[in-house]
């Protein structure tokens, strides 16, 4: 059984893959699930400043429809901070 942190990592990677495949609608639904999981994980972390710095960058990438940039944040940047 996966712990919440591992489950979040898997969700982030799966969501990133959907963005890379051009499946923005499906990926956006998965991103909402990732955010829900991330919210519960943030309560357990002592230092969330690095994550707090990445969230606006992720949202900016989403606004620009930079799906590959957003996928990179989801797959590489964010899991490294958890």
C-alpha positions in Angstrom: 0.0 0.0 0.0 1.3 3.4 -0.9 1.6 6.2 1.7 0.0 9.5 1.0 3.3 11.0 -0.1 4.0 8.1 -2.5 0.4 8.3 -3.8 0.8 12.0 -4.4 4.1 11.4 -6.3 2.4 8.8 -8.5 -0.6 11.2 -9.2 1.8 14.0 -10.0 3.7 11.9 -12.5 0.5 10.5 -14.1 -0.9 14.0 -14.4 2.3 15.3 -16.0 2.2 12.5 -18.5 -1.4 13.4 -19.5 -0.3 17.0 -20.1 2.6 15.8 -22.2 0.3 13.7 -24.3 -1.9 16.7 -25.0 -4.8 15.5 -22.9 -5.4 18.8 -21.2 -9.0 18.1 -20.1 -8.1 14.8 -18.4 -4.9 16.3 -17.0 -6.8 19.2 -15.5 -9.1 16.9 -13.7 -6.1 15.0 -12.3 -4.4 18.2 -11.3 -7.4 19.0 -9.1 -6.9 15.7 -7.4 -3.2 16.4 -7.0 -4.0 19.7 -5.4 -6.4 18.0 -2.9 -3.7 15.5 -2.0 -1.1 18.2 -1.8 -3.2 20.2 0.7 -3.3 17.3 3.1 0.5 16.8 2.7 1.3 20.4 3.4 -0.2 20.1 6.8 2.4 17.5 7.7 5.4 19.5 6.4 7.4 21.9 8.6 8.8 24.1 5.9 6.5 24.8 3.0 8.3 27.9 1.6 9.8 26.1 -1.4 6.5 24.6 -2.3 4.8 28.0 -1.8 7.3 29.4 -4.3 6.6 26.8 -7.0 2.8 27.0 -6.9 2.6 30.5 -8.5 5.0 29.3 -11.2 2.8 26.3 -11.9 -0.3 28.4 -12.1 1.4 30.8 -14.5 2.4 27.9 -16.7 -1.2 26.7 -16.7 -2.4 30.2 -17.6 0.0 30.4 -20.5 -1.1 26.9 -21.5 2.5 25.8 -21.2 1.6 22.2 -20.6 5.1 20.9 -20.9 6.4 23.5 -18.4 3.6 22.5 -16.0 4.3 18.9 -16.6 8.0 19.5 -15.6 6.9 21.2 -12.3 4.5 18.3 -11.6 7.0 15.5 -12.4 10.3 16.8 -11.3 10.1 20.0 -9.2 7.3 19.3 -6.8 8.0 15.7 -5.9 11.6 16.7 -5.0 10.2 19.0 -2.4 7.8 16.5 -0.7 
